[in-house]
Amino acid sequence: MSYFHVTASNIRLEGNELVANLDNGSGESPEARIDLNTVLGNEDGHFSWGGKNFSASAENICLEIAADGMPILRADLKNSDEALVSANVNLTERLINTFGEFQFQE
């Protein structure tokens, strides 16, 4: 498994975009961005990879870098009863660094 955070620096969240400087294999680390709404949805209060527009039903969206360096997206997501549920997803589960750009793996 390829963890993008190992080849990344300055990992952050800007709105709904994950932003980082990713090593491109040529000694450079250009800034890369991916709109998380294009790869994450909300399925009854849980993040769902391959879904869309999680942020339309989310509050308190934030990025946390865990002690082991893993980037964890956290949010309160609405479930089918419209109640907010605390949810999180490890962004390295499906995002990789491909020559300095984020890529989603289904």
N, C-alpha and C positions, 0 to 999 in steps of 0.2 A: 504494500500500500504506500502511496506517495503522499506524504503530508506537506501541503503547501507552506505551512508556517515555518518549516525547517529552512526554507530558502527565501523567507520573507523578512522584511523589516517594516517598522512603522505601520503595523496592522491597525486599522480603525474603521469605524462606521461613520459614513457621511450620509445622513438621511437614510435611505434604504439601500445604499451602495456599500459594499465591502470594498475597502481601498487598502492597498499595500504596495510596497516596493518589492518586486519579485525578481530574483536572479534569473537572467535570461540565458545563462550558460556561456556568455561571452565576456564575463567580467563586469557587466552592467546590471543595474537593478532599476528598470523603469517603473514608473507608477502604473499600476494595473487597477481596474475597476470591474465590478460585476454587480448589476442590479439584482439584489436577492429576491425581488418580486418576480423575476423571470424564472426562478428555479425552486422557490419555496411557496407552498400554499398552507392553508389552515384547514385541517380536517377534524372537525368537532373538538377544537381546543388543543390540537396537537400539530406541530409542524409536519408537513408532508413534502418530501423531496419530489420534484417533478411537477408540483402544483404551481399555482400562480397567485400573485397578489395577496400574500399573507398579511401585509400591512393594512389592508382595507378593514380587517377585523381584529386589529392588534392595538394594544396600548403599552406604554412603558418599554419600548424597544431599546435594547442596549447590547453592546458587545462586551464580553468579559474575557480576559485572557487568564486562563486557569494557571495554577501553580506549575503544571507541566508544560505550559506554553500553548496549550490547545485553545483556539478561538471558539468561544461558546456564544451563540446568539440567544438572548433571553427576551421574552415578551409575555405579556398577558394576552391570551388569545380567547376570543369569544367561542363558546361551544354552541350546540344546537338550541340550548335554552337561553342563549344570549348572556350567559354568565361568563365572567372572565376567569380563565384558568391559567395558572403559571406554567409556562412551557420553555423548553430550551432544546437546542440542537447543536451538536459539534459540527462546525463548518468543514472540518477536514474529512468528514464522512464521504462527501461527494464532490468537493472542489479540489482541484489540483493546479499546480503551476506547470504550464506548458510553454517553455521558452519565453518566460516573462509575462505571460497572460493567464488569467484565470480560465479554467475550463471546467464545465460541469460534466460529471460522469454519471450516467443513468444506472 
